Amino acid sequence: MNTEQVLENTVKRCRERHIILPTYKQMRNPELIPEKIKDKLRNIGLWDLNSLNMFRITWKNEPVEFGGGFNGVNYLELPSSLTGVKARIIMLIGKFFPTGSHKVGATFGPLVEKLVTGRFDPTRQKALWPSTGNYCRGGAYDSYLLDCKSIAVLPEGMSSERFEWLHKVGAEVIATHGTESNVKEIYDKVKELLKERGNEIVNLNQFEEIGNPLWHYAVTGPAMEEVFNQVKKENDRFTGIFLTQGSAGTLGSADYIRTVYPGVKVCAGEALQCPTLLLNGYGEHRIEGIGDKHVPWIHNIKNMDMVAGIDDNPNIRLMRLFNEPAGKEFLKNEAGVDQELVDKLEWLGISSIANLMGSVKLAKYYEMNENDIIFTVATDSMQMYQSRLQEERTEHGEFTAKDAAVSFEADLMALTIDHMIEMNYYQKKRMHNLKYFTWVEQQGKTVEELNAQWYDDDYWSSRFAMVEEWDRKIEEFNERTGVVKEYL
């Protein structure tokens, strides 16, 4: 079947199901969404399995569970009383996306790109989402909204909340050996599935799909810029971005910010227990939400300035500090953190806490002051990790006031600049070259493209420039289905 026939199948499916696709412009600026769609959203829950919720793939959802409209970017400013540094740390909040994570955006790009170009047939193919958690959750959700069947491949050791959600949306779920660090096992299972099922499935690997960082370039980067312009004072600087590597998708936002603020310092974080970028290393860690033991194909290493290792033991203790009653009481009554902020710390999931820790390390490394502003993100919230809290209680007992005081001082205030690299040209090239072993030797990429990523100055910019082209294709697709006319 040729691409035009596949595209016609997709158009027909969307016409029959009354599906309209949002553009990147609308996800960046929801004020462009037709008023009739906004009216309908007032009767739809944030997590509801309704195709109109694709228009809620934005940082600007009203922070309510049902019927919300749109407002400014959801973010928290983390004060010195919590961070121990003078620099202002701004965290974009992913909790108020459908599924409770911004990964619905990272999955929207790869899936819709293939739908509107006739490279994926939802009437006869399944979308394959290899992931360590939130990406396959977001992919399964987007697939459901677009009436596509999906397969989620993720490690068996991930939180139970992830598996419960995947079963809820009817995904075929395949659990592979290991935990967050076992990415290769996911790849091996994907290769096996592709061999077994052939063109019955389409692989949408977050670690190689350019639609993943492209969404963040088009939506997350501008969201950071908008918040900066909103909160900056005289003499303030957009100084830094800290993001854990994961799939490297969110780091696409840094490629955008670099075009606006060229001097920004960009630091990628990884688990100290599995120091891939730092030490070409291996291991296993507990910071759910970041992958390792390889460098993602879509990671623009040349755009980095630093790498920082985040210790997962303090990370897990801070999870308890922010969420246990004794921890919250300590933060309010002893540390002097505003009660409203303490009540919102549950908006930070495990990898979000790692992003906070890394932002503090970045601020300390460059001795930043009150005129410096660092941006990071909270990919998801503790809504995804209540089972992890219970596991800690079972294993380590009650979290006491003494535990809270020790964790606050040792795990947050005493964060140091250890396990950090300020990258020179050849350190960046060493990290980039690690892609060879995963992507060329194992996954079929070419040395020519690997070299182009490093030597071709237009490689990354030309790919991010495709945002306007994809918006045009989405608009043409919507015109072809005719559904858009219902909302004008």
N, C-alpha and C positions, 0 to 999 in steps of 0.2 A: 504494500500500500504506500503510495507516494505522500509527500508532506501535505499537498493540497487536499487530498482525501481525508487524511488524519485531521487537518485543521477544520474541515467541514463537519466531521464527526464531533469535534470539540465545540464548534459554534452551535450545532444543533443541540447538544447536551446542555449548554449554558442557556440557550433560548428556552428550552423546555423547563429548566429548573429556575428560570428567572434570575440568573446570576449575572451580576455586573462586576467588573474588576476595577479596583481603585488604581489610580496612577501614582507614581512616586511624588508628583507635585501635591496630590491630595493628602498623601500620608505625611508629607512635610508640612503642609498648610491646610488643615481640615476645613478652613473657611471656604475652600474651593469645592467642597462636597455639596451636591445639590440639596436644597432645603427639604425636599420630600424624603430623601434618605435620612436626614437628621431627624425628621419627624417620626419616622418609623423606628429609629434607634431608641426613641424615648420609651418604647414598650418592649425592649429587648435587653436581656441581661448580658453583662460583660463577657461571660464565659459561654453563653448560649450557642448552640450549634445551628446558627443562622448565618446564611451567606453574607448578609449585610454587615456582619461583624468584621469582615475584611476591611471595612472603612474605619475600624478601630485599631488597625495596625499603625499606631502612631504614638509618640511620646506625650500627646496632648489630650488624652482622654480625661474627662472629669473623674476624679478618684472616688467613684461609687460603684457598687456591684451591679446596680440595675438602672437602666434608663438614662444613663448619663449623656451629656453632650460633650463639647470640647472646650478646653480652656488653654492656658499656657502650658509649657513643658512641666511635667512632674519632676521635681528635684528636691533634694535636701542639701542645705549648707551645714557642714559638720564643723562645729566651733572648736576653738583651742582647748576648751574645758574637756572635750572628748578626745581630741587628737594629740594635744601636747605640742603643737607647732603653731607658728605665727601665720603661716600661709593659709589662705581660705581654700577649703576642699569642697567642691561641688559634686554631688552624686546624682546623676539622672536615675529615676526610679522606674524599673521594669514591671513592678507588681500590677500596674493598671493597664497592661496589655491583656487581650484575651489569652487564656491559659496561665496568666500570671507571670509571663516572661517575654522579653523582647524577641525571643527566638522565632516567634510567628512572623517577624519581619525578615529575619535571616533566611527562613524557609520560603517565604513568599517569592523572593527574587528568583531562585533556581527553578521553582515549579512553574510560575507564570511565564517565565522566559520560554520554557519548552512548550507550554500550552498554546501560546499565541503565535508560535512559529511552526506548529505542526510536527514537533518532535516528541510529543507524548500524547497518546490517545487514551483519554479517561474512560472510554467505553470498553476497552479491552486490556489495558495495561495497569499495573500497580506501581505506585511511587515507592521506591526503596529508600528509607531514611536511616543510614548508619550513623550512630551517635553514641555519646556517653550520657544522654539524658534529655535535656530541654530541647535540643534541636529536633529529635525524633518526635517529641511531644508536639512541638510547633508544627512540624511537617504533617503529622497525623491529623492535627486540627485543621490546617489549611486544606489538606486533601479532602477531609470530610465536607468542608464548606464548598469546595469545588466539585463535590460528588465524584471524587476519585478514591479508589481503594488504595490502601497503603500497607507497607511492611516496615516495622520498626526493629532495628537490630541494635541492641545495647547490652552492656555487661550485666551479668546476673546480680552483681553486688551493689547496684545503684539503689537509691531509696525506694521504698515500697510505693510512695505517692506517685512516682513516675509510671510504674507498671499499672497501677490502678487507673490512672487517667487514660493510658493507651488502650486498655481493654474497654473503657467506657465509650471511646469513639470508634470501636470496632476494628482497630488495627490488628493485623497479624503480627504477633510479638515473638521475636526470637532472642533469647537471652544467651549471650556468649560467656565464656569463662572470664572470671576476674572482676576488676573494679575499674575506677576512673583511669588507671594507668594502662589498661590492656586494650589499646587502640588497634594494634596489629591483629588481634584475634577477631575484631570486628571486620577488618579488611578481608581477612581470610574467609570469614563466613559470607561476605558479600561476593567474593570471587566464586565461591562454591554455588551460591544462589544463581548468579548470572550464568554459570555453566549449566546448571540444572534446568533453568526456566527460560533462558534465552531472551527473546524480545517480549516476553510476557511482563517483564519488569523494566523500569528505568531507574538507574542508580543516581541519586541526588546527594552525593557525598559532600558534607559541609566543609571538609578540609580542602576541597579542590574546586568547588563551584564558585565562579566569580560573582554570581548573583548574591552570594552571602555578604562579602565586604562591600559590594556595590550598593546594597540597601543601606548599609551603615554610612557609606560615603554620601548618599543622597538624603538620608533622613536623620541619622544620629549626629553626624558632624554639624549640620545646620542647627540642630536642636541645641548643641553645646554653644555654638556661636550666639544664638538667640538669648540663651540664659546669661552668657557673659555680658552682652550688651545691656541686659536688664539689671544686673547686680553690680557692675563695675563702678568704682568710684574714681575720682581724679587720681591719675598716676598708677592705676591698677594695670596689671599685665596678664595676658593669657599665657601663663608660663609653662604649664606642664599637662600631660595626659598620662595617666597610669591605667593600664588594662592588662589583666591576665591573658596569656596567649590563647588558650583554648583552641578553637578552630582558626583563630586570627581574624574572624569576621568583623568583630567590633572594632578592631584596629583599623578597619577601613575608614572610620571616622577621623582618625589621625591624618590620613592622606588628604581628606578635605580640609581639616584645620590648618595643615601645612600651607595650603594655597592662600589662606587668609592671614595667618600669623606664622611666617616662615621660621621664626626663632624658637618656636615651641619645643620643649624637651619631651620626647616620647619614650616612655619606659614600659617594656613588656615584663609581666610577671609570670613566674612558674613556681610549682611546688619545689621547695628545697629538697624534699625526699626523692624527687625525680628530676634532677637538674639537667635537662636536655640541652638548652641553649648555653647554660653556664659551663657545663662539664662534659658535654656529649654523653650524658649519663643515663641511668636507668633506675628503677625502683618502683615503689608503690606509695600512694598518698591518699589523703582523705578529703581534699578540697574538691567537692563535687562541682562540676561546671567547667573544669579545664582539662584538656587532654595533654598528652605528653609522649615521650620516647620517639618523637618525630617532629619535623618542622612542617606545618601545613603548606601545601602548594600555593595557597593564596596569601601567604604571609609576606608582605613587602619588607624584607629585612633591612633594605637600604634606608627605609624611612625611620629606623629606630635610632635612639641615642643611648639607651641603657637597657640592661636586663637585671631583674631583681628576683632573688629566691625568697619565697614566702614559706615559713615553717608551719606545717599543718597542725602541730600540737597547740601552739598559742591560738591559732585560728579557731580550733574547735572549742578551746576554753573561752574565747571571746564570744562565740556563739551562745554559750551558757550565760556569760556576763550580761549580754544584751537581752536575754529572753527569760531567765529564771527570776522569780520574785525577789530573791536576795540581791541579785545583780542590779535589777532596776532600782531597788531602794538605795543601794550604794551610790549609783550614778546620780540619782536625784539629791540625796541628802548629804553625801560626803564629797562627791566630785564636783557638785555644782552644775550639773548638766540640766538644762531646762526640761521640765516634766513633759512638755509637748513633744520634744525631740525624743526623749527616752521612750515614750509610748509608740513612736514611729520606728524605732530601731528594728522592730520585727519586719520592716520592709526590706531588710538586708538578709539575703540568703548566705550560704556558706562562701561561695565565690565572691559575693559582694563584700563580705568582711575581709577577704583576701585583698580586694581592690582598695579598701580603706587602709589596710596595713601597708600596702605598696605605695599608696599616695603619701603616707606619713614618711616612709623611708626616702621617697623622692624629694620631699620637702627638706628633710634633714641633710641629704647628700649635698644639695645645692645651697644650703643655708638660706632658704627662702624666707621672706618677711611678709608683713601684712599687706603689701601691694602685689603679692604673687597669688595667682588663682590657678588651682589644679583641678582638672576635670576627670571624673571616672564614672562608672555606671554600677547600678545594682541590677544585675541581670534578672534575678528573681527574688522571692522573699522567703521567710521561714515557713510560709504556707506549704512549701515543698519538702520541709525537713522536720516535721514534728516527730516522725519516727526516730530520727537521729538524736533529738533531744531525749526521748524516752530511753534510747540505748545508753546514752551517757549517764542518765540517772540510775539505770539498772547496774551499769558496770562500776560507776564511781560514787554512787550515793548522792545524798542531798548536796546542793550547791549552797554553801553558807555565806554569811556576811564576810567571814575571814577569806573564803575562796574568792569572793568578789574583789576584796581589797588587794589580794595578791595578784589576781589576774589583771586588774586595772593597771597596777604599777609595773608588773613584769612583762605583760604581753602587749601593752599599748604605750604607756608612757616611756618605757625603756627600750622601745624599738630602736635599733641601730642601723647603721649603713653597711653592716656585714652582708656578704653574699650578693654583692652588686658589681656589675661591670659597666664602666663608661666606655662604650664601644668605639674603637678606631676602625679604619677601613678594613683591615685584614681580620679583625674579630668579626665584623659583619659578614665578610666573605666566608669565613669558616662556618658560621651558622647557616648561611645560605647554602653552602655546599652540602650540608647534611641532608638537604632535600633529595640529593642524588640517590641515596640508599633506599629511601622509601618509594620515591615517585618514578625514578627511571628504572631501577633494578626490579622493583616489585609491582608497580602500578602502570607501567607502559607509557609514561611520559618520555619526551625526547630530550636529549642533551641540548639540542639546538634551542628549544624553548627555555630550558633551564638557564642557558647562557643569556638568552634574550631578557629574561627577568632581571639579570644583573647588569648587563652591558647596554641594553637598549633603553635610552632615556625616555622613550615614548611608550614603553611596554605597559606600565601601570596606568599612566594618565589616559592612554587611548581606551583602555578598558573601562575606567570610571566615566569617561566621556559618553559611554553608551547609554547613560541614564535617559537622555532626551530621546534617543532612538527607541528605547523600550517604552517610554511614555507614548510615543507616537503609535507604536504597534498595539499597545493596550487600547488606545482610543479607537484605532481602526477595528480592532476585534470587537469592542463594545458596539460600534456602529453596525458591524456585520450581524451581531446577534439581535440588534434592535431593542434589547431590554432597556438600554439607557433612556429611551424615549419615555418610558413609564415614569421617570423621575425628573423630567425637565418641565 
